[in-house]
Amino acid sequence: MTIDSLPTLKQVIDSHGLAARKSLGQNFLLDLNLTAKIARLSGRNEDHDILEIGPGPGGLTRGLLAEGARHILAIEKDDRCLPALADIQAAYPDRLTVLCGDALDINPLDHLTPPIRVAANLPYNIGTELLVRWLTPQDWPPYWDSLTLMFQREVAQRITAAPGSKAYGRLAILCQWRTDAQIVMNLPPEAFSPPPKVSSAVVHLTALAEPRFPADANMLQHITATAFNQRRKMLRSSLKGLSPDIEDHLIAANIKPTDRAEQIDVERFCALARSLKAT
């Protein structure tokens, strides 16, 4: 597929010597049909700035620009990719800013104008950490309207998991407390170069104006971390260190003391956080 006047991604990778590096969590998506589809899944972006992490040779970057994104801030740690990204900058004047550095150390708000969305084929080695950061700002709602992110399929399933499933845990609660989250696309290993050992999925998360249920964010994170670190235990045992009256707090939150963490939905975890915070 041709979406602009630039070479194919395979040609870009070959000409710039961009063999993916495992140490950087790189797996390049080469099919511009797929990158354009992911760009469309992020929404209509003519009036939005986009934050992209780990653009690599620029497949998703080109998809977002071709689909009309107002402006993109692309943060890339691998300086080998900079010449390829410079070619995209030349093809889309004044619509792409590229920063070379670690996304964990850069404040994107210095370079973006609201409204803002995030769209990225995240490097596997920092994807979950970035997601947690985006979901836990000091103030809510966050600076972004939505996140359209590619993960290993296992991580995507953890984000969207329902109570009672093996994938259900802290990540599901954190995501579902403050966003609407859904898997919008699945990709097989052979869609990437080099093919990873696992399948991938794109998750779209839309920020809620307010969390789904009232709760103190720090307390909720503390409770869920404690509960799921010992997920096989009954909650009266795994949470006993939080309060000498933990059974009373559990019952007040409509939770049986003999329940386990994976049985408890977001609403009741929030009720427990409110109960414990009040003491």
Helices and strands as residue ranges (DSSP letters): H 9-16, G 22-24, E 28-29, H 32-41, E 49-53, H 59-66, E 71-76, G 79-81, H 82-91, E 96-100, G 103-105, G 108-110, E 116-121, H 127-135, E 144-152, H 153-160, H 170-178, E 179-187, G 189-191, E 192-193, E 200-207, H 217-229, H 235-238, G 240-242, H 246-252, G 261-263, H 266-277
